[in-house]
Amino acid sequence: MTDLNQLETWRDALLKARYAGVRTVEYDGKRVTYATDAEMAAALADLDRRIAAASAPRVAQVRISSSKGT
């Protein structure tokens, strides 16, 4: 599993390339070339979802109670 800092680093690199009009992104010694801006947008949306999921507080315990009503 990828940690939050790594996801944010990837997103920042992708945003920087997109704003510069570049379709190739390099990070961690890897190179990815996107064919269209739509592919870059989809990759950014995926990273944003993953970052939101990693940032969300986790529920450790759920309690349910009920009664017949009186």
Secondary structure per residue as TSV (DSSP state, phi and psi in degrees):
chain	resnum	aa	ss	phi	psi
A	1	M	-	360.0	142.5
A	2	T	-	-90.5	139.6
A	3	D	-	-83.9	166.9
A	4	L	H	-60.7	-42.0
A	5	N	H	-62.0	-39.4
A	6	Q	H	-66.2	-42.5
A	7	L	H	-60.6	-42.6
A	8	E	H	-66.7	-36.4
A	9	T	H	-63.4	-44.9
A	10	W	H	-61.8	-44.4
A	11	R	H	-62.6	-43.2
A	12	D	H	-62.5	-41.1
A	13	A	H	-64.7	-40.4
A	14	L	H	-68.1	-42.2
A	15	L	H	-62.7	-43.3
A	16	K	H	-60.5	-44.9
A	17	A	H	-65.6	-42.1
A	18	R	H	-63.8	-44.1
A	19	Y	H	-67.0	-27.3
A	20	A	H	-84.0	-6.5
A	21	G	T	80.2	19.6
A	22	V	-	-99.4	139.3
A	23	R	-	-98.9	-4.4
A	24	T	E	-112.0	131.2
A	25	V	E	-121.4	136.4
A	26	E	E	-120.7	133.1
A	27	Y	E	-157.2	144.1
A	28	D	T	50.9	36.0
A	29	G	T	74.6	9.2
A	30	K	E	-110.1	151.0
A	31	R	E	-125.8	129.9
A	32	V	E	-124.9	130.5
A	33	T	E	-114.5	125.9
A	34	Y	-	-98.3	137.9
A	35	A	S	-74.5	-37.2
A	36	T	S	-136.9	166.0
A	37	D	H	-66.6	-30.5
A	38	A	H	-62.8	-37.5
A	39	E	H	-64.7	-40.4
A	40	M	H	-64.8	-41.3
A	41	A	H	-63.2	-39.8
A	42	A	H	-65.8	-40.1
A	43	A	H	-64.8	-40.8
A	44	L	H	-63.9	-42.2
A	45	A	H	-62.4	-40.6
A	46	D	H	-63.9	-44.4
A	47	L	H	-63.2	-40.6
A	48	D	H	-62.0	-40.1
A	49	R	H	-63.6	-43.7
A	50	R	H	-65.6	-39.2
A	51	I	H	-65.4	-42.9
A	52	A	H	-62.4	-41.3
A	53	A	H	-66.7	-38.6
A	54	A	H	-72.8	-26.3
A	55	S	H	-86.7	-19.4
A	56	A	S	-69.8	140.1
A	57	P	-	-66.9	142.7
A	58	R	-	-94.5	139.3
A	59	V	-	-85.1	120.4
A	60	A	-	-88.9	-29.0
A	61	Q	-	-151.3	138.8
A	62	V	-	-122.6	129.9
A	63	R	-	-114.2	133.5
A	64	I	-	-123.3	133.5
A	65	S	-	-133.7	151.7
A	66	S	-	-147.4	164.1
A	67	S	-	-148.3	161.6
A	68	K	-	-75.2	-18.0
A	69	G	-	80.9	132.8
A	70	T	-	-128.3	360.0
